[in-house]
Structures are given as C-alpha cells and as structure tokens.
Amino acid sequence: MNAALSSIGNVTPQLARFDTPFVFKSGRDIPGFELMYETYGTLNADKSNAVLVCHALNASHHVAGTYDDDPESLGWWDNMVGPGKPLDTNRFFVVGVNNLGGCFGSSGPRHINPATQKPYGADFPVVTVEDWVNAQAQLADYLGIARFAAVMGGSLGAMQALQWAIAYPARLGHALVVASTPKLSAQNIAFNEVARQAIITDPDFHGGHFYEHNVVPARGLRVARMIGHITYLSDDVMAERFGRVLRDGMQFGYGPEFQIESYLRHQGEKFSGYFDANTYLLITKALDYFDPAADYNDDLALAFERARGVKFLVVSFTTDWRFSPARSREIVSALTANRADVSYAEIHAPHGHDEFLLEDPRYFALVSAYYARIAAEVGA
Amino acid sequence: MSILNGHGLRPDYDIISGWVGQGARVLDLGCGDGTLLRHLRTHQGVFGYGIEIDDANVLAALANGNNVIQSDLERGLAAFGDASFDCVILSQTLQAMHHIEAVLLEMVRVGREAIVTFPNFGYAPNREQVAAGRMPVSKILPFAWYNTPNIHLCTMLDFEELCAKLELEILDLVALTEGKPVVDDPNLNGELAIYRVKRR
C-alpha cells in the first residue's frame, strides 16, 4: 500500500511560546520555552475529540502527513494516523508535539541559553518523562484542551501515556500503551550507556559544546544509532533480512562486508545527519530515569492508584526483546490490581520492538476497534 | 478456547447470569468473543475482565466493549491477587485444558466463587455411542476423536469426585439438555453440566 496516497496530505508545524519559567524535575529551570507541534483533523465543539500522540526516541511532532508534497517527508506514524486509519483524523483531533530538549524546533540544546547568549549544548537541563508530560499539559492548556480523549504512544512514547494517567488522570479518558515497559532493565540502561559513551568520547563532542566549533560528533552518533537499531530488531528478522550475506565475498578487511554491517552503517550515517547529539543524550537519560513506581515504594499498583478513571489499552509484540511482553504484563497486572479498565493484546509478530511502527493487521485492527469505542464515548 | 463461541446467548449463560450478582466483579476465563461478559456488564452492572488466547476472539471481545486480556490460561492466573473477584467463570473450556486441577485451584484462589460448565460425558446418548463401540460425536461434542480439542472429558460424577479431592464445596449445580434443566438423574440425562463451587 502506498501510504502517501491515503495520507492526510500536507501539514504545517506550529510553534507555541510559553513565557513562564519551567522547573524541571532536577530542580533546574529555564525562563520560558517553545514547543513545536502539529495538529490533524478538527477539534469538535465540545473539545472532546483530542488525542495526543507522544513520540519515542528519534521522532518528532511530525506524526502524519507530508511537507510540500514531498513523499520523503512522510510523518513517522502516518500509517497509524490519518483519514480512515486506526487513529482516524476524520473523527479525532490529533496533536503531535516535539518534546522539550528535542532537536526539531522545541526548546533544547541548540537553543540560546539566555544566561550565556550561547547555545545550551550540554547545559540544557536533563529532562525526564515527567517534565515532558508537564510541558505537554501546558500545550494542552494553550490549545484549549481540558481533557484528551486519549494519549497514545509506543515505546518511550507509551511511557508518556502512562505518566499522563498518573500525573493528570482527570485530563485523559484513555491511555494507549504500545511496546512499553514500566521501567528500564539494567540491560536496557546498559545499551543506553554504551550509546552515550560513543557520543561523549567522540573528540568532536567538545563536552557538548560542539556547535561553537562548527563540528558534529557524527562518529559517536553513528555508533549510538547502530547500537539502538540492534535492539529494535529481532534476531529472526535480522537473520531473514541480512543473514550472513557478504556483499562481495570475504575481503579480509574491516570494510562493510556483511549486509548487516552496511545496513547498520547506513542507518548510523542517516541518523547522524539530522539528529542532535545532546538531544540523544537527554532522551536516553529520560528513558533510564523513568520509573513511576519509585515514588510509591516500588509498587507499580500503588502508582496506578492515582490513575483511577483512566482506561487502558496495552499492546506488546512477541519478538520484542527490548521491551518484552513480560514488561507489558507487569503494567497490566498493576492495573488489574486497581480494577482499572484495561485490555491487553500480545501480537505474534516477527519484527521485534520496531513492530509498533509497522502496519501489522492484527495490531491495527485492535487499535481501530479501541478507537471506535473511544469515538462512541466522546461522540466523535 | 471456548468450544461453542456463541453468537446470541448460550443456554448455560442464562444460568450463569442468574448466579452472578448485580455489580459483581467477574473474571471470565476463555471469554471467547465476550458475549457473556457484555451481557453481564450491560444487564447486571458487572465489572470484569475476560481472558482469551485466540487473536480473533481478543479482537471480537474488545470490539464488544469488554476488558479483555490476552493470556494463556495454562500459565495460571498469577497476575491476579487472592479473592480479587466475586466470581470466576470457566464456560465450556475445562475439557480442553491440560492442567485441570491447577486451573480449578487458581479459580477458587482469585475468586470467592467459581462457575464451571462442561459437556457431561455421562449423558445417555454419549454412553450409547461408547456402548456401540464409537467415540461420541454430537452437537455439543462436534469433533472427531483425532481432531478434538477436548482432551479431558468427564462425567458429572467424575467432576464431583475431583471437587471432593480438591476440597471444593459445590454450592449449586444444574444440568441442561436442549437448553432445559434436567431434574431426574442429571449425570445420565444432562448434556451440559453447570457447577458453582467455592473453596471449602
């Protein structure tokens, strides 16, 4: 299927400016901030049909549609969000936002630090999922949305949906939590740390102030992306797509000989061309720190007591070893202990963690059916 | 998992609905397309979850407005705490399970009461087919011996013996034939057995 054909079409990002100081979980603050966002569909008269889509590690506010008819600019979840799609923009008013600390227009490391009149670089405050959700709530106020019909995300995006339910239970009807986890494992943190070390030890990183030197720690970013990418794919899919195929026989050297090598190098190369190294560091820290149970005696069920009234759809993928189904079942178990309305599906799918971005018919049918229920509830 | 994924209410659902109180908290194991759960929710204000393993049934149960959790019953109900439900239902699924004792004990652990329904192998037409030298095939047992999911068929007497062994108290029982309750010798004349039990 040609996704571009049934896409919502051309869209325009917008910038929201907030002139009050923002205090981070760390205690640090910035005097004001900006959030880049996009919207799709129409907010209905009683403003009951808004859905917030939260992005994961490397995505942005650009969830769906294209810029200037350029098919290369298709939004990162265009297969999920659009007219007639599972999150149907004919029924819902969908908001995508670039998170604080991001590198796609929202306040982040590339922005000028008013204290120094230079880019923040590594001095941008370390962000947490809580900070992101607090900033998103300010964007909701700005847009006049008192309550979202749903907040949805995959992976790190789903952590934001969970945090919404805990921090602002009265401000959302449903949380759609796809391919997520209630907290990172030591192994997950370990992968993030290797990625961070790759960036920080790149001589072009300059302690995070590489902008002043007109360089980019591209080598570090490339390696960080390669490591990340390995964790997004399943062993089986890697074997099937790349196997042990050599591009040009054994060269007895260190060039990209195996297909998987050239694939990872290509992914790393692409990524280092558009993503900011400081943002990558910030986002991996936000992932590592996320642990809503930590404030509740490490009892996730106790944390979800605050989420009373919010309804949940939790989806996992059988071959996802980064955030395995067992991690989603922890979420479900903590929710049922609170007698929360929750449905859970474990999708048999080959692609690993990346599956949440792919068009799997069972996954999409479930999400469609769930949004049909939400639409009936809010009259969308 | 459920053998007859009923569209419209199955006869055992009427009996079950009568035993489940208004506003009860219910866990429906092998909930199929969620018809029973939806009925209990919309007519009796019941709050509940369905457990289902089959992808198509999970979707159907979800589309029916239910809370449905995709899970393999054979792996137990570890996700649920003791006595967290008023009633745990296992409707025409027991006979297809591997770990019968474990599932029954799990049911009365997480539920104050359990409702179990199964095709009664002691039903006269079944006995007649066995007496004639053949495995029974009927509307309620529609499979041939080589492709049946029903690996643990039992009679009502067998089930009651297991209840005694597992120290389950039988609170109620109804046998249905053609959807109607049987009074005389249910183990001979009842096609479908419906039990309400709890831990003694």
Interface residues (C-beta under 8 A of the other chain):
Chain A: R329 V332 S333 T336 A337 R339 D341 V342 S343 Y344 A345 E346 I347 H348 R362 A365 L366 A369 Y370 A372 R373
Chain B: R25 F47 Y49 D55 V58 L59 L62 A63 G65 N66 N67 V68 I69 Q70 S71 A79 F80 G81 S84
